[in-house]
Amino acid sequence: MRIGDLIHAPMLGSSRLVAGKEGLDRLVSSVNMMDSPDIFDFLKPSELLLTTAYAVKDQPEVLVRLVEEMGRLGCAGLGIKTKRYFDRIPPELIEAADRHRLPLLELGLDCSLADAVQQLMARILQVRTEEMRYALLAHRQLTELVMEGRSLQDLIEAVGRLIGLPVLLLGAEGEPVASSGIVPEEAFSSRLASETDPPGIEHPLTGAIFRRLRESFGRSSLRPVYLPLDDVPSCRWSGVLAAPIHTTQLQGGLLAACESGAPDEMAYQTLEQAANVASFELLKTLAVRERSRRFKHDFLSDVVDGLIAQESEIARRGRRYGLEPDRPYVCAVIKKDPPAGQEAGGGSSPQRMDRRERDELYEAVKKAARSAGLGGLLFAKQDGLAMIEPCLQGGPSGLERLLGMPLQRVVLQAGEALGIGLSCGIGNPSDRLSSLSRSFQEAGNAWKSGLLVGKRRFLQFSHVQELPELLRMLPLPERRRFVAETFGALDTAEESEELRRTLRAYYEHQGRIADTAKALYVHRNTVLYRMAKIEQLCGRSLRAPADSLRFRTAFQLEELDGSD
């Protein structure tokens, strides 16, 4: 119960409130009596402390520090018995209580602290018993509705009747799901909306109100919280009582609009029980949805893996998900960036994501894709996500114009929401459903090629790879072994640097001896001598096509290693 209700009890009839009027809505769950100055070590939240202050009667600064500590801990209030050791409560103590919004009571001389503690605790227990009985009754009534197969709309209307306040059920994104019949949803929305909010917001709770609700719903506590709305423009309600709804994760919440301050404890208890019952109903709905989603993901995964090869079979089963046989589609993969220094395919195992991480990634990308205007199919695949997006046949440039900006928004927005780096690879359009596996393979290769050139948080379209990009796909140890075997004993020769320079110039000038000699400022016989020496050391012919290609590739690999 609230301290504001408790101070009107008969045993405190001779007391008066001297400070901390703004804290009368503090909850009080216990009453204690102070007889020694070490009470600081025993203070508890929501506790009312009664004292004669005998132990600190000559140290008023200790009482000031006591008020500050009680305010910090969230205690309910402080009662001091005067006319015995204190003629009056010190002004600095009153000022501290007002500053910390801690109710400060002046107890009369006829008030027995021991009797007051006993009677106040009895009153608190009596009220708590009534509240628990009421909560049990409310939970039973609401549970019976669910057991009868009633809808969430019926549940919300019953909650509204129980507490006498308009109630709104919100989804995880702030969208209205159901509302009580006391106030129509449109009126509820208009009263909670701010005139200064930007247009185009789909949810009814906009601006400052919606931000406060999301902050409240993010807390781990399941107890409803009262959110005052006095400083929100154009809002006719004094505040809302908000109760988060949790299943495996936050699924939204219940709101009760209040016209005259915070409601009584019965409303708190009822809304909390309603949130629990609603969470069970939502959990059942989520289980059905999860099963359907798993069937969808398994089917689409088999399609992009090429396990379903018949066009008619894919079209028949994919019709329920929106796949059309005569429409071109493109596949994309979205994965979490590996740690810095780790290359895809470089011998290290890929990052593993547990189910919770993958579900969070799925929801974040789904929300971002909807915001970007993408209406394709999204499903979990291996250690990331895959998308099948409808497109137009227009070549690589047309595909990049159509999907480049939306997919870039998806990657950045979802990554920022989760605090991780995401990258996306996009394949080429497929004009047949049975060839989606090729587009998916191209998307995976595009994602890998982006990582291999050192990119992070990127968008990579599939295209014909340049030679350096193809060579980077080779593991680094294999590249170095190829270079070492190609040059052989050339690296250990005394004239190694000079011979290498001659060989590089020879291939740069297309095997023309005269041009090579001119570039090196040496006689052509010197070039011929060096070429013979290189062939002897390497055991390869410089003019043979296969050996010539090998030497050119080795030089290219050395340049890649130097740039990496």
DOGU-744644 format. One line per 8 residues: for each residue x, y, z of C-alpha. Coordinates in nm, 4 decimals, padded with zeros to 6 digits. Layout:
N
X,Y,Z ~ ...
//
This chain:
564
00.0000,00.0000,00.0000 ~ 00.1009,00.3654,-00.0364 ~ 00.2409,00.5729,00.2449 ~ -00.0243,00.8345,00.1654 ~ -00.2964,00.5852,00.2635 ~ -00.1131,00.4537,00.5690 ~ -00.0607,00.7901,00.7417 ~ -00.4381,00.8274,00.7796
-00.4582,00.5136,00.9943 ~ -00.6028,00.5649,01.3489 ~ -00.2734,00.4887,01.5241 ~ -00.1173,00.7883,01.3448 ~ -00.4114,01.0179,01.4076 ~ -00.2059,01.2709,01.6062 ~ 00.0764,01.2831,01.3495 ~ 00.1141,01.5383,01.0736
00.3031,01.5495,00.7455 ~ 00.5675,01.8232,00.7572 ~ 00.7655,01.7516,00.4366 ~ 00.7892,01.5275,00.1313 ~ 00.4314,01.5680,00.0055 ~ 00.5409,01.4739,-00.3464 ~ 00.6444,01.1293,-00.2233 ~ 00.3087,01.0158,-00.0835
00.2744,00.7617,-00.3652 ~ 00.5741,00.5653,-00.2334 ~ 00.4952,00.2039,-00.1545 ~ 00.5343,00.0824,00.2031 ~ 00.5851,-00.2881,00.2674 ~ 00.7360,-00.2874,00.6188 ~ 00.7687,-00.0719,00.9320 ~ 01.0798,-00.0495,01.1512
01.1845,00.1391,01.4640 ~ 01.5261,00.3023,01.5141 ~ 01.6921,00.3096,01.8557 ~ 02.0607,00.3267,01.7576 ~ 02.2728,00.5347,01.5178 ~ 02.3810,00.2321,01.3088 ~ 02.0400,00.2084,01.1401 ~ 02.2113,00.2995,00.8095
02.3222,-00.0631,00.7735 ~ 01.9676,-00.1974,00.8116 ~ 01.7601,00.0276,00.5860 ~ 01.5439,-00.1456,00.3246 ~ 01.3470,-00.0182,00.0248 ~ 00.9757,00.0583,00.0839 ~ 01.0301,00.0712,00.4608 ~ 00.8675,00.3228,00.6985
01.1078,00.4160,00.9783 ~ 00.9806,00.5429,01.3166 ~ 01.2157,00.6945,01.5774 ~ 01.2523,00.9246,01.8759 ~ 01.6006,01.0170,01.7454 ~ 01.7365,00.9856,02.1000 ~ 02.0692,00.8393,01.9798 ~ 02.1349,01.1429,01.7573
01.9492,01.4167,01.9467 ~ 02.2657,01.6279,01.9559 ~ 02.3607,01.5515,01.5930 ~ 02.0912,01.6824,01.3567 ~ 02.3320,01.6431,01.0653 ~ 02.3076,01.2648,01.1123 ~ 01.9324,01.2860,01.0576 ~ 01.9901,01.4837,00.7381
02.2273,01.2137,00.6164 ~ 01.9673,00.9522,00.7159 ~ 01.7030,01.1221,00.5001 ~ 01.9432,01.1366,00.2050 ~ 02.0250,00.7668,00.2383 ~ 01.6571,00.6719,00.2713 ~ 01.5761,00.8721,-00.0396 ~ 01.8514,00.6962,-00.2312
01.7348,00.3493,-00.1241 ~ 01.3676,00.4169,-00.1994 ~ 01.2403,00.3970,00.1585 ~ 00.8743,00.4797,00.2209 ~ 00.9129,00.7548,00.4805 ~ 01.0431,00.8716,00.8178 ~ 00.8426,00.9440,01.1354 ~ 01.0027,01.1373,01.4250
00.8443,01.1657,01.7688 ~ 00.8777,01.5240,01.8967 ~ 00.8186,01.7042,02.2275 ~ 01.0460,01.4619,02.4072 ~ 01.4006,01.4890,02.2745 ~ 01.3146,01.7313,01.9916 ~ 01.0902,02.0327,02.0459 ~ 01.0477,02.0592,01.6728
01.1881,01.9035,01.3583 ~ 01.5010,02.0927,01.2395 ~ 01.4470,02.3094,00.9258 ~ 01.7434,02.1499,00.7473 ~ 01.5771,01.8106,00.7914 ~ 01.2524,01.9398,00.6389 ~ 01.4453,02.0867,00.3467 ~ 01.6284,01.7556,00.2866
01.3019,01.5574,00.2966 ~ 01.1400,01.7899,00.0411 ~ 01.4477,01.7695,-00.1796 ~ 01.4423,01.3890,-00.1825 ~ 01.0598,01.3660,-00.1897 ~ 01.0652,01.1532,00.1249 ~ 00.7510,01.1857,00.3421 ~ 00.8499,01.3187,00.6862
00.5986,01.2692,00.9696 ~ 00.5919,01.4460,01.3057 ~ 00.4574,01.1937,01.5561 ~ 00.2639,01.3102,01.8616 ~ 00.3810,01.2637,02.2178 ~ 00.1033,01.0121,02.2848 ~ 00.2171,00.7855,02.0001 ~ 00.3756,00.4625,02.1245
00.6321,00.3543,01.8671 ~ 00.6076,-00.0146,01.9568 ~ 00.2274,-00.0123,01.9270 ~ 00.2478,00.1904,01.6074 ~ 00.4878,-00.0576,01.4473 ~ 00.2664,-00.3512,01.5449 ~ -00.0603,-00.1936,01.4304 ~ 00.0834,-00.0552,01.1081
00.2308,-00.3930,01.0136 ~ -00.1053,-00.5546,01.0877 ~ -00.2725,-00.2989,00.8624 ~ -00.0191,-00.3615,00.5844 ~ -00.0667,-00.7386,00.6090 ~ -00.4434,-00.6967,00.6031 ~ -00.4268,-00.4857,00.2893 ~ -00.1812,-00.7258,00.1272
-00.4136,-01.0165,00.2046 ~ -00.7028,-00.8330,00.0426 ~ -00.4887,-00.7517,-00.2588 ~ -00.3737,-01.1111,-00.2984 ~ -00.7317,-01.2360,-00.2656 ~ -00.8406,-00.9877,-00.5298 ~ -00.5476,-01.0804,-00.7555 ~ -00.6338,-01.4503,-00.7225
-00.9966,-01.3785,-00.8097 ~ -00.8964,-01.1666,-01.1101 ~ -00.6520,-01.4321,-01.2301 ~ -00.9202,-01.7000,-01.1992 ~ -01.1756,-01.4976,-01.3941 ~ -00.9312,-01.4123,-01.6714 ~ -00.7995,-01.7682,-01.6914 ~ -01.1529,-01.9029,-01.7264
-01.2029,-01.6775,-02.0275 ~ -00.8940,-01.8223,-02.1934 ~ -00.9923,-02.1795,-02.1048 ~ -01.3312,-02.1174,-02.2676 ~ -01.1535,-02.0276,-02.5901 ~ -01.2316,-01.6561,-02.5753 ~ -01.0230,-01.4142,-02.7790 ~ -00.7709,-01.1573,-02.6586
-01.0354,-00.8932,-02.7300 ~ -01.2669,-01.0579,-02.4748 ~ -00.9799,-01.0745,-02.2268 ~ -00.9002,-00.7033,-02.2615 ~ -01.2666,-00.6064,-02.2258 ~ -01.2852,-00.8098,-01.9038 ~ -00.9749,-00.6345,-01.7684 ~ -01.1295,-00.2968,-01.8492
-01.4450,-00.3879,-01.6571 ~ -01.2470,-00.5101,-01.3565 ~ -01.0393,-00.1940,-01.3106 ~ -01.2830,00.0572,-01.4601 ~ -01.0208,00.2049,-01.6940 ~ -00.9731,00.1930,-02.0722 ~ -00.7212,-00.0787,-02.1579 ~ -00.5165,-00.1334,-02.4731
-00.3093,-00.4384,-02.5672 ~ 00.0022,-00.3554,-02.7688 ~ 00.2176,-00.5820,-02.9815 ~ 00.5959,-00.5944,-02.9703 ~ 00.6249,-00.3055,-03.2183 ~ 00.3709,-00.0834,-03.0413 ~ 00.0837,-00.1751,-03.2735 ~ -00.2673,-00.2033,-03.1185
-00.3885,-00.5630,-03.0898 ~ -00.7055,-00.5252,-02.8820 ~ -00.8782,-00.2590,-02.6705 ~ -01.1544,-00.2494,-02.4118 ~ -01.5003,-00.1299,-02.5050 ~ -01.4949,00.1497,-02.2467 ~ -01.3174,00.3850,-02.4840 ~ -01.2954,00.3151,-02.8597
-00.9480,00.2448,-02.9892 ~ -00.9549,00.5590,-03.2049 ~ -01.0321,00.7801,-02.9059 ~ -00.7691,00.6055,-02.6965 ~ -00.5134,00.6608,-02.9701 ~ -00.6005,01.0260,-03.0187 ~ -00.5747,01.0972,-02.6477 ~ -00.2356,00.9348,-02.6268
-00.0972,01.0888,-02.9456 ~ 00.0904,01.4163,-02.9528 ~ 00.0096,01.6912,-03.2013 ~ 00.3813,01.7453,-03.2589 ~ 00.4410,01.3864,-03.3726 ~ 00.5501,01.3375,-03.7341 ~ 00.2864,01.1979,-03.9741 ~ 00.2966,00.8427,-04.1031
00.3504,00.6697,-03.7667 ~ 00.1477,00.3484,-03.7683 ~ 00.1329,00.2817,-03.3950 ~ -00.0932,00.5005,-03.1780 ~ 00.1685,00.5695,-02.9140 ~ 00.3986,00.8245,-03.0694 ~ 00.6769,01.0566,-02.9659 ~ 00.7702,01.0755,-02.6005
00.4954,00.8369,-02.4855 ~ 00.6095,00.5499,-02.7050 ~ 00.9735,00.5979,-02.6009 ~ 00.8763,00.5802,-02.2328 ~ 00.6744,00.2667,-02.2887 ~ 00.9562,00.0907,-02.4733 ~ 01.1942,00.1840,-02.1914 ~ 00.9496,00.0450,-01.9365
00.8900,-00.2745,-02.1350 ~ 01.2632,-00.3369,-02.1551 ~ 01.2957,-00.3879,-01.7818 ~ 01.3154,-00.7328,-01.6309 ~ 01.0512,-00.6602,-01.3638 ~ 00.7011,-00.7841,-01.4441 ~ 00.5251,-00.5437,-01.2072 ~ 00.3267,-00.2695,-01.3826
00.4712,00.0808,-01.3725 ~ 00.2891,00.4119,-01.3759 ~ 00.4109,00.6557,-01.6406 ~ 00.3004,01.0172,-01.5814 ~ 00.2144,01.2111,-01.8961 ~ 00.1818,01.5604,-01.7505 ~ 00.4589,01.6951,-01.9716 ~ 00.3272,01.5421,-02.2955
00.1500,01.8012,-02.5133 ~ -00.2153,01.7502,-02.6117 ~ -00.2562,01.4477,-02.3845 ~ -00.5778,01.4408,-02.1807 ~ -00.4688,01.1551,-01.9600 ~ -00.2645,01.2127,-01.6459 ~ -00.0688,00.8947,-01.7113 ~ -00.0788,00.5303,-01.8151
-00.0310,00.2143,-01.6138 ~ 00.1915,-00.0138,-01.8220 ~ 00.2477,-00.3868,-01.7725 ~ 00.4998,-00.5633,-02.0011 ~ 00.4093,-00.8999,-02.1525 ~ 00.6949,-01.1495,-02.1729 ~ 00.7082,-01.4943,-02.3302 ~ 01.0477,-01.6060,-02.4528
01.1085,-01.2362,-02.5163 ~ 00.9225,-00.9076,-02.4883 ~ 00.5931,-00.9369,-02.6785 ~ 00.4310,-00.6014,-02.6031 ~ 00.2307,-00.4813,-02.3086 ~ -00.0964,-00.3763,-02.1499 ~ -00.1854,-00.0093,-02.1017 ~ -00.4506,00.1357,-01.8766
-00.5213,00.5066,-01.9200 ~ -00.5618,00.7039,-01.5958 ~ -00.7436,01.0361,-01.5685 ~ -00.6575,01.1367,-01.2110 ~ -00.3126,01.0169,-01.1141 ~ -00.1878,00.6687,-01.0396 ~ -00.4607,00.4077,-00.9779 ~ -00.5001,00.2011,-00.6628
-00.3125,-00.1182,-00.5892 ~ -00.6040,-00.3295,-00.7123 ~ -00.5493,-00.1952,-01.0636 ~ -00.1788,-00.2836,-01.0387 ~ -00.2624,-00.6378,-00.9289 ~ -00.5301,-00.6874,-01.1942 ~ -00.3132,-00.5579,-01.4766 ~ -00.0231,-00.7756,-01.3626
-00.2434,-01.0857,-01.3598 ~ -00.3890,-00.9918,-01.6974 ~ -00.0376,-00.9601,-01.8396 ~ 00.0454,-01.3089,-01.7087 ~ -00.2683,-01.4606,-01.8621 ~ -00.2098,-01.2760,-02.1901 ~ 00.1480,-01.4060,-02.2002 ~ 00.0202,-01.7656,-02.1778
-00.2266,-01.7026,-02.4600 ~ 00.0430,-01.5375,-02.6711 ~ 00.2801,-01.8248,-02.5960 ~ 00.0258,-02.0665,-02.7420 ~ -00.0128,-01.8467,-03.0497 ~ 00.3641,-01.8171,-03.0848 ~ 00.4032,-02.1952,-03.0664 ~ 00.1643,-02.2387,-03.3599
00.3370,-01.9584,-03.5497 ~ 00.6808,-02.1064,-03.4783 ~ 00.5723,-02.4438,-03.6119 ~ 00.4418,-02.2845,-03.9325 ~ 00.7584,-02.0798,-03.9633 ~ 00.9722,-02.3915,-03.9245 ~ 00.7834,-02.5654,-04.2074 ~ 00.8372,-02.2573,-04.4237
01.2084,-02.2350,-04.3436 ~ 01.2643,-02.6068,-04.4078 ~ 01.0863,-02.5889,-04.7435 ~ 01.2717,-02.2790,-04.8638 ~ 01.6010,-02.4219,-04.7386 ~ 01.5432,-02.7371,-04.9452 ~ 01.4612,-02.5216,-05.2494 ~ 01.7822,-02.3163,-05.2372
01.9856,-02.6298,-05.1634 ~ 01.8510,-02.7882,-05.4821 ~ 01.6877,-03.0775,-05.2947 ~ 01.3554,-03.0059,-05.4675 ~ 01.4333,-02.9992,-05.8373 ~ 01.0895,-03.0165,-06.0005 ~ 00.9474,-02.6785,-06.1016 ~ 00.5873,-02.7928,-06.0525
00.6558,-02.9213,-05.7003 ~ 00.8208,-02.5946,-05.5936 ~ 00.5351,-02.3931,-05.7451 ~ 00.2672,-02.6057,-05.5781 ~ 00.4187,-02.5949,-05.2303 ~ 00.5505,-02.2395,-05.2626 ~ 00.2154,-02.0917,-05.3633 ~ 00.1110,-02.0579,-04.9986
00.4223,-01.8454,-04.9345 ~ 00.3734,-01.6241,-05.2402 ~ 00.6156,-01.7862,-05.4861 ~ 00.4966,-01.7447,-05.8462 ~ 00.6392,-01.9738,-06.1179 ~ 00.6549,-01.7092,-06.3939 ~ 00.8262,-01.4383,-06.1929 ~ 01.2037,-01.3808,-06.1607
01.3563,-01.3955,-05.8132 ~ 01.6962,-01.3238,-05.6660 ~ 01.8547,-01.4763,-05.3550 ~ 02.0504,-01.2893,-05.0904 ~ 02.2342,-01.4074,-04.7789 ~ 02.2797,-01.1978,-04.4652 ~ 02.5390,-01.3053,-04.2105 ~ 02.7213,-01.1682,-03.9121
03.0694,-01.0378,-03.9872 ~ 03.3465,-01.2602,-03.8452 ~ 03.5978,-01.1110,-03.6007 ~ 03.8693,-00.8908,-03.7445 ~ 04.1498,-01.0948,-03.8974 ~ 03.9364,-01.4025,-03.9572 ~ 03.8835,-01.4874,-04.3245 ~ 03.5967,-01.6891,-04.4584
03.7336,-02.0105,-04.5977 ~ 04.0761,-01.9431,-04.4528 ~ 04.0825,-02.2551,-04.2445 ~ 03.9006,-02.1180,-03.9397 ~ 03.5551,-02.2458,-03.8532 ~ 03.2602,-02.0137,-03.9283 ~ 03.0881,-01.8291,-03.6488 ~ 02.8146,-02.0290,-03.4828
02.4883,-01.8684,-03.3743 ~ 02.2633,-02.0243,-03.1145 ~ 01.8874,-02.0272,-03.1573 ~ 01.8280,-01.7130,-02.9539 ~ 02.0823,-01.5139,-03.1545 ~ 01.9373,-01.6370,-03.4822 ~ 01.5832,-01.5505,-03.3709 ~ 01.6935,-01.2012,-03.2710
01.8667,-01.1591,-03.6072 ~ 01.5567,-01.2846,-03.7884 ~ 01.3251,-01.0399,-03.6101 ~ 01.5626,-00.7458,-03.6589 ~ 01.6102,-00.8141,-04.0312 ~ 01.2376,-00.8775,-04.0775 ~ 01.1554,-00.5422,-03.9208 ~ 01.4221,-00.3617,-04.1229
01.3092,-00.5278,-04.4479 ~ 00.9507,-00.4228,-04.3862 ~ 01.0681,-00.0691,-04.3170 ~ 01.2703,-00.0691,-04.6421 ~ 00.9705,-00.1819,-04.8477 ~ 01.0969,-00.5329,-04.9249 ~ 00.8258,-00.7977,-04.9392 ~ 01.0200,-01.1139,-05.0182
01.0656,-01.4337,-04.8197 ~ 01.3063,-01.4391,-04.5254 ~ 01.4234,-01.7612,-04.3619 ~ 01.7023,-01.8956,-04.1429 ~ 01.9815,-02.0704,-04.3273 ~ 02.2953,-02.2200,-04.1726 ~ 02.4666,-01.9468,-03.9659 ~ 02.2676,-01.6571,-04.1038
01.9588,-01.5654,-04.3018 ~ 01.8553,-01.5981,-04.6635 ~ 01.6108,-01.3888,-04.8645 ~ 01.4184,-01.4662,-05.1820 ~ 01.3201,-01.1323,-05.3296 ~ 01.1125,-01.0749,-05.6462 ~ 01.2909,-00.8662,-05.9068 ~ 01.2903,-00.7628,-06.2716
01.5204,-00.8963,-06.5397 ~ 01.7409,-00.5981,-06.6152 ~ 02.0986,-00.7117,-06.5872 ~ 02.3387,-00.6464,-06.2981 ~ 02.3036,-00.2679,-06.3150 ~ 01.9238,-00.2859,-06.3039 ~ 01.9360,-00.5266,-06.0104 ~ 02.1677,-00.2978,-05.8144
01.9389,00.0010,-05.8761 ~ 01.6348,-00.1968,-05.7633 ~ 01.7703,-00.3709,-05.4526 ~ 02.0958,-00.1959,-05.3665 ~ 01.9604,00.0858,-05.1515 ~ 01.6847,-00.1152,-04.9730 ~ 01.9182,-00.4018,-04.8839 ~ 02.1846,-00.1583,-04.7656
01.9258,-00.0057,-04.5309 ~ 01.8313,-00.3510,-04.4042 ~ 02.1918,-00.4449,-04.3254 ~ 02.2702,-00.1164,-04.1494 ~ 01.9425,-00.0865,-03.9574 ~ 01.9390,-00.4465,-03.8340 ~ 02.3084,-00.4320,-03.7454 ~ 02.2634,-00.1133,-03.5437
01.9619,-00.2608,-03.3634 ~ 02.1648,-00.5655,-03.2547 ~ 02.4977,-00.3881,-03.2114 ~ 02.6782,-00.6159,-03.4577 ~ 02.8209,-00.5957,-03.8086 ~ 02.6121,-00.7531,-04.0854 ~ 02.6987,-00.8068,-04.4498 ~ 02.4928,-00.9179,-04.7466
02.5707,-01.1096,-05.0653 ~ 02.3292,-01.1008,-05.3601 ~ 02.3114,-01.3537,-05.6430 ~ 02.1946,-01.3096,-06.0013 ~ 01.8239,-01.3180,-06.0953 ~ 01.6680,-01.6559,-06.1607 ~ 01.3802,-01.6893,-06.4090 ~ 01.2833,-02.0351,-06.2829
01.2042,-02.1500,-05.9302 ~ 01.4109,-02.4629,-05.9838 ~ 01.7228,-02.2513,-06.0451 ~ 01.6980,-02.0564,-05.7188 ~ 01.9748,-02.2807,-05.5865 ~ 02.2143,-02.1252,-05.8385 ~ 02.1229,-01.7726,-05.7280 ~ 02.1661,-01.8756,-05.3636
02.5088,-02.0239,-05.4366 ~ 02.6097,-01.7027,-05.6136 ~ 02.4916,-01.4976,-05.3156 ~ 02.7039,-01.7063,-05.0790 ~ 03.0085,-01.6688,-05.3033 ~ 02.9508,-01.2932,-05.3263 ~ 02.9410,-01.2697,-04.9453 ~ 03.2666,-01.4674,-04.9186
03.4402,-01.2593,-05.1847 ~ 03.3510,-00.9406,-04.9983 ~ 03.5120,-01.0741,-04.6812 ~ 03.8214,-01.1919,-04.8670 ~ 03.9002,-00.8391,-04.9860 ~ 03.8736,-00.7076,-04.6294 ~ 03.5245,-00.5563,-04.6389 ~ 03.2967,-00.5269,-04.3360
02.9291,-00.4200,-04.3180 ~ 02.9088,-00.4450,-04.6963 ~ 02.6668,-00.5226,-04.9759 ~ 02.8224,-00.7413,-05.2473 ~ 02.6509,-00.8298,-05.5747 ~ 02.7530,-01.1390,-05.7675 ~ 02.9459,-01.0617,-06.0850 ~ 03.2279,-01.2056,-06.2956
03.5291,-01.2105,-06.0651 ~ 03.8516,-01.0328,-06.1564 ~ 04.1757,-01.2312,-06.1320 ~ 04.2863,-01.0771,-05.7972 ~ 03.9482,-01.1591,-05.6415 ~ 03.9671,-01.5163,-05.7661 ~ 04.3203,-01.5574,-05.6336 ~ 04.2191,-01.4200,-05.2932
03.9780,-01.7097,-05.2573 ~ 04.2780,-01.9408,-05.2220 ~ 04.3946,-01.9995,-04.8632 ~ 04.7022,-01.7953,-04.7741 ~ 04.9261,-02.0990,-04.6978 ~ 04.8444,-02.2482,-05.0400 ~ 04.9275,-01.9214,-05.2141 ~ 05.2646,-01.8964,-05.0429
05.3499,-02.2591,-05.1196 ~ 05.2698,-02.2025,-05.4881 ~ 05.5042,-01.9011,-05.5026 ~ 05.7870,-02.0896,-05.3288 ~ 05.7593,-02.3917,-05.5601 ~ 05.7433,-02.1715,-05.8703 ~ 06.0635,-01.9755,-05.8075 ~ 06.2470,-02.2698,-05.6509
06.6183,-02.1984,-05.5930 ~ 06.5876,-01.8511,-05.7439 ~ 06.5176,-01.7002,-05.4014 ~ 06.8441,-01.8342,-05.2566 ~ 07.0702,-01.7227,-05.5432 ~ 07.3174,-01.4395,-05.4894 ~ 07.1634,-01.2392,-05.7742 ~ 06.8061,-01.3155,-05.6646
06.6767,-00.9573,-05.6670 ~ 06.8371,-00.8801,-06.0053 ~ 06.7093,-01.2008,-06.1620 ~ 06.3557,-01.1384,-06.0332 ~ 06.3575,-00.7850,-06.1723 ~ 06.4699,-00.9173,-06.5109 ~ 06.2010,-01.1880,-06.5143 ~ 05.9249,-00.9414,-06.4242
06.0393,-00.6951,-06.6942 ~ 06.0531,-00.9787,-06.9479 ~ 05.6865,-01.0659,-06.8950 ~ 05.5787,-00.7014,-06.8706 ~ 05.7231,-00.6464,-07.2220 ~ 05.5492,-00.9543,-07.3632 ~ 05.8742,-01.1575,-07.3945 ~ 06.0562,-00.9094,-07.6209
06.4292,-00.9210,-07.5404 ~ 06.5169,-00.5790,-07.6867 ~ 06.2418,-00.3968,-07.4971 ~ 06.3377,-00.5783,-07.1761 ~ 06.7036,-00.4746,-07.2135 ~ 06.6041,-00.1132,-07.2810 ~ 06.3817,-00.1037,-06.9698 ~ 06.6629,-00.2434,-06.7528
06.9387,-00.0312,-06.9183 ~ 07.1482,-00.3427,-06.9949 ~ 07.2729,-00.5193,-07.3081 ~ 07.0414,-00.7788,-07.4656 ~ 07.3065,-01.0484,-07.4098 ~ 07.2860,-00.9731,-07.0376 ~ 06.9119,-01.0377,-07.0512 ~ 06.9686,-01.3662,-07.2352
07.2283,-01.4721,-06.9777 ~ 06.9968,-01.3951,-06.6888 ~ 06.7059,-01.5795,-06.8514 ~ 06.9208,-01.8885,-06.8958 ~ 07.0270,-01.8643,-06.5305 ~ 06.6622,-01.8367,-06.4200 ~ 06.5623,-02.1441,-06.6215 ~ 06.8507,-02.3361,-06.4675
06.7620,-02.2371,-06.1095 ~ 06.3856,-02.2825,-06.1442 ~ 06.3872,-02.5829,-06.3703 ~ 06.1221,-02.4273,-06.5950 ~ 06.1113,-02.2830,-06.9468 ~ 06.0323,-01.9117,-06.9591 ~ 05.8763,-01.9433,-07.3072 ~ 05.6535,-02.2448,-07.2461
05.2863,-02.1295,-07.2136 ~ 05.2178,-02.3289,-06.8942 ~ 05.5396,-02.2160,-06.7220 ~ 05.4873,-01.8581,-06.8399 ~ 05.1380,-01.8542,-06.6860 ~ 05.2770,-02.0006,-06.3643 ~ 05.5422,-01.7284,-06.3315 ~ 05.2872,-01.4517,-06.4021
05.0472,-01.5981,-06.1433 ~ 05.3253,-01.6195,-05.8836 ~ 05.4078,-01.2505,-05.9332 ~ 05.0351,-01.1664,-05.8959 ~ 05.0135,-01.3675,-05.5726 ~ 05.3152,-01.1854,-05.4297 ~ 05.1461,-00.8522,-05.4980 ~ 04.8302,-00.9717,-05.3221
05.0274,-01.0843,-05.0159 ~ 05.2005,-00.7481,-05.0048 ~ 04.8708,-00.5566,-05.0232 ~ 04.7053,-00.7786,-04.7624
//
